[in-house]
Amino acid sequence: MVVAAINTYSYLDLTVIGVSDASAGVAAAGTLTITGPASSQGVVSLWIGNTRVDVAVSAADTATEIAAAMKNCDR
């Protein structure tokens, strides 16, 4: 968030204090289910936190192929 703030407002006077992670913290987890085949070609864009993930999809791709492409994409 600090990098985004500085990149957006280059003259920003910003004070930041680092805080340790909670020792009992647990990483977030989630599930994404693709329910059907692609009806046309294009790009599926997902936001995972602050990271945008773009996956190319062909009209003939099945749900399994789309899910595999999402899992194996560069992050």
N, C-alpha and C positions, 0 to 999 in steps of 0.2 A: 504494500500500500504506500509505503514511503517513496519507493521508486516511481510509482505512478503519479503521486502528488508532485514530486520534483520535476518529472518530465512534462507534466501539464502546466505547472506554474514555475517557470525557471527562476523567478525572483522571490519565491516563497521563503519566508523566515520560519523555519520549522524546527521544533524541539521534539526529540524522540527519546523515550525511555524504554529500554529493553526489559521485558518481563519473562521470567522462566516459564516453560511449559508446565502444566500441572503434572505432577508425578503419577497421578492415577488416571490421567487422560487416556482416551481411546480414540484411535483414528476413525474418521468418518468412513462409512461404507454405504453402498447403495446398489441397486439392481436396475438395469435397463432391459426391457423386453421388447424385441422386434416381433411384431405379430403377423406380418404378412410379407409377400414379395413386393418388390418395387414396381410401381405402376408406370414409371417413366425414369429416364436418366436424370441425374443431377447431383447435388451435393447435400449431404446431411450435416448440419452444423450443430454441435453440442457445446454447451458451456459447462465445464467441470471446475468449480471454484472460479478462479480468474483466468483459466486456460480455455481457449477456444479450440475445439477439435473438429476438423473438417474431413469428411469421408466421402469419396466419390462413389456414386451408386449407378449401376447400369440398369436398364429396364428389365433385364432378365434375371437380376440378382434375387436369390431366395433370402428369406429371413436369416437363415444360418450363415450365408455368405456375407450379408450386411453386418451381422453381429461379429463375425470373424474379422472383417475389415476394420471395424471400430476397435476391437480388442488389440489388433496388431498395428494400429496407426502410430506414427511418430508423435510424441507428446512434447 
